[in-house]
Amino acid sequence: MNKEHTVMKEDLGDVTAPGTLRFERLLPVGIHRAWAHLVEPELRAHWLAGGAMGTQPGDAFELLFDHTALSGEQAPERFKQFRAPVSQASRVLQMEEPHLLVLAWRNDANGPGGSEARFELTAQGDKQTALHLTHSGLRGVAETRDVAAGWHAHLGVLLDVLHGRIPRPFWSHLDKVAAEYEASITE
């Protein structure tokens, strides 16, 4: 496997509190281009999910996940529900261009099954941006592990896209990092 696709321990997300994950990545683009990959549907669709996003706090929108389109790799049997695009109701909680985007994940961060994804961008000169992603409100160890592996795989695709590389096989990478999170996130 390509060296840049290996799982490095320092790249694993951290559990900062029960049900809260934090990821840090250095993106090889300026802050405005990094922001565009968070909010513009056609760019976001290449690493996470498409779908038009609201522009004001409180705006509801649908994220459209098409995991097969990320790298051309079909979902394995255990993820067969993701072989076709999946829609997820979400809501903008905060939006401060180009530094902060907070989303209610699965519609209502305070409702059943809901959580919150917080993206913080900090310019590191003109050509790099620090991304801090915090996902909170996760319920239990199993959900925390699953979400950690999912974000890790999606962020890997984002880095490939921003570096101009062919994206790594999404599902194969997810399986590899899931094993790492299984071992590192315990009760």
VMD Tcl script that draws the C-alpha trace (Angstrom):
set ca {
  {0.00 0.00 0.00}
  {1.14 3.54 -0.71}
  {3.08 5.09 2.20}
  {0.73 8.08 2.48}
  {-2.21 5.69 2.98}
  {-0.75 3.94 6.00}
  {-2.35 4.59 9.38}
  {-0.06 6.61 11.59}
  {-0.82 6.60 15.32}
  {-0.38 10.37 15.47}
  {-3.12 10.76 12.83}
  {-5.73 8.97 14.91}
  {-8.46 11.13 16.35}
  {-8.52 11.62 20.10}
  {-11.36 11.01 22.52}
  {-11.32 14.26 24.53}
  {-14.39 13.45 26.67}
  {-16.99 10.67 26.63}
  {-18.73 10.85 23.25}
  {-16.38 13.53 21.89}
  {-13.75 13.06 19.17}
  {-11.16 15.54 17.92}
  {-9.13 15.34 14.72}
  {-6.36 17.63 13.54}
  {-5.12 17.82 9.98}
  {-2.85 20.24 8.14}
  {-4.45 20.94 4.78}
  {-2.17 21.84 1.85}
  {-4.30 24.80 0.73}
  {-5.07 28.32 1.88}
  {-7.95 28.94 4.26}
  {-10.45 30.12 1.61}
  {-9.96 26.99 -0.48}
  {-10.24 24.83 2.66}
  {-13.49 26.63 3.54}
  {-14.84 26.02 0.04}
  {-14.31 22.26 0.52}
  {-16.50 22.43 3.63}
  {-19.41 24.46 2.25}
  {-19.54 24.15 -1.55}
  {-21.56 21.03 -2.46}
  {-19.60 20.13 -5.59}
  {-16.28 20.25 -3.69}
  {-17.58 18.65 -0.48}
  {-19.05 15.77 -2.53}
  {-15.50 14.69 -3.51}
  {-14.52 13.88 0.08}
  {-17.61 13.76 2.31}
  {-21.12 14.42 1.01}
  {-22.88 16.60 -1.53}
  {-26.06 18.58 -1.05}
  {-26.68 22.31 -0.87}
  {-25.95 23.72 2.56}
  {-27.77 26.50 4.32}
  {-25.91 29.73 4.89}
  {-27.41 30.93 8.17}
  {-27.64 29.42 11.65}
  {-30.84 27.40 11.87}
  {-30.94 26.51 8.17}
  {-31.84 22.86 7.62}
  {-30.30 20.95 4.72}
  {-29.62 17.44 3.46}
  {-26.17 15.92 3.13}
  {-26.06 13.36 0.34}
  {-23.44 10.67 1.01}
  {-22.31 8.75 -2.08}
  {-19.42 6.73 -0.69}
  {-18.90 4.70 -3.87}
  {-18.25 7.93 -5.82}
  {-15.45 8.94 -3.43}
  {-13.00 6.38 -4.79}
  {-14.99 4.03 -7.02}
  {-14.84 1.26 -4.42}
  {-18.15 -0.44 -3.67}
  {-19.22 -0.84 -0.04}
  {-18.55 -4.29 1.43}
  {-21.47 -6.48 2.48}
  {-21.51 -5.20 6.07}
  {-22.07 -1.66 4.73}
  {-24.43 -2.61 1.91}
  {-26.90 0.10 3.02}
  {-24.31 2.60 1.72}
  {-24.07 1.15 -1.79}
  {-26.70 3.64 -2.91}
  {-26.50 7.33 -1.94}
  {-27.79 8.07 1.57}
  {-29.42 11.33 2.64}
  {-28.88 12.81 6.10}
  {-30.88 15.68 7.55}
  {-28.58 18.28 9.09}
  {-28.72 21.87 10.29}
  {-26.31 24.81 10.38}
  {-25.65 25.84 13.98}
  {-22.84 28.36 13.41}
  {-21.14 29.69 10.30}
  {-18.33 32.25 10.50}
  {-16.58 32.27 7.12}
  {-13.80 31.18 6.72}
  {-13.02 30.03 10.26}
  {-15.91 28.15 11.86}
  {-18.66 25.80 10.73}
  {-20.80 23.93 13.26}
  {-23.43 21.45 12.08}
  {-26.14 19.50 13.84}
  {-25.32 16.02 12.58}
  {-28.39 13.92 11.85}
  {-30.70 16.96 12.07}
  {-30.92 17.96 15.73}
  {-27.90 17.78 17.99}
  {-30.26 17.73 20.97}
  {-32.65 15.09 19.62}
  {-32.46 11.29 19.48}
  {-29.38 10.12 17.65}
  {-28.19 13.65 16.95}
  {-24.69 14.97 17.48}
  {-22.61 18.00 16.52}
  {-19.70 18.38 14.07}
  {-17.51 21.46 14.57}
  {-14.95 22.45 11.91}
  {-12.39 25.10 12.88}
  {-9.94 26.45 10.29}
  {-6.81 28.46 11.05}
  {-4.56 29.86 8.33}
  {-0.95 28.64 8.50}
  {0.51 31.15 6.08}
  {-0.97 31.49 2.58}
  {-0.73 27.86 1.49}
  {-1.73 25.74 4.48}
  {-4.67 25.55 6.85}
  {-5.01 23.78 10.18}
  {-8.30 21.90 10.41}
  {-9.63 20.99 13.84}
  {-12.71 18.77 13.67}
  {-14.59 18.04 16.88}
  {-17.56 15.68 16.83}
  {-19.51 15.64 20.10}
  {-22.71 14.12 21.42}
  {-21.84 10.56 20.39}
  {-23.58 7.83 22.33}
  {-21.43 5.06 23.64}
  {-18.15 3.44 22.72}
  {-19.46 1.64 19.61}
  {-20.81 4.83 18.03}
  {-17.63 6.72 18.96}
  {-15.48 4.06 17.26}
  {-17.67 4.01 14.14}
  {-17.70 7.79 13.81}
  {-13.95 7.98 14.44}
  {-13.23 5.51 11.64}
  {-15.65 7.29 9.32}
  {-14.15 10.74 9.88}
  {-10.64 9.34 9.60}
  {-11.44 7.76 6.22}
  {-13.21 10.88 4.94}
  {-10.34 13.14 6.04}
  {-7.91 10.83 4.24}
  {-9.90 11.30 1.03}
  {-9.93 15.09 1.62}
  {-6.14 15.13 1.92}
  {-5.81 13.08 -1.27}
  {-8.15 15.44 -3.14}
  {-6.33 18.55 -1.91}
  {-2.93 17.05 -2.80}
  {-4.22 16.24 -6.31}
  {-3.84 12.49 -5.76}
  {-6.24 9.74 -6.75}
  {-8.34 9.21 -3.59}
  {-7.49 6.14 -1.55}
  {-10.07 3.31 -1.61}
  {-12.59 4.60 0.93}
  {-13.96 1.30 2.28}
  {-10.59 -0.48 2.45}
  {-9.11 2.46 4.35}
  {-12.16 2.59 6.64}
  {-11.68 -1.09 7.51}
  {-8.00 -0.51 8.30}
  {-8.62 2.47 10.59}
  {-11.66 0.81 12.21}
  {-9.31 -1.84 13.57}
  {-7.06 0.88 15.00}
  {-9.99 2.64 16.69}
  {-11.33 -0.67 17.99}
  {-8.03 -1.10 19.82}
  {-7.60 2.51 20.96}
  {-11.15 3.50 22.04}
  {-12.17 1.42 25.02}
  {-14.85 1.74 27.67}
}
mol new
graphics top color blue
foreach p $ca { graphics top sphere $p radius 0.5 }
foreach p [lrange $ca 0 end-1] q [lrange $ca 1 end] { graphics top cylinder $p $q radius 0.2 }
display resetview
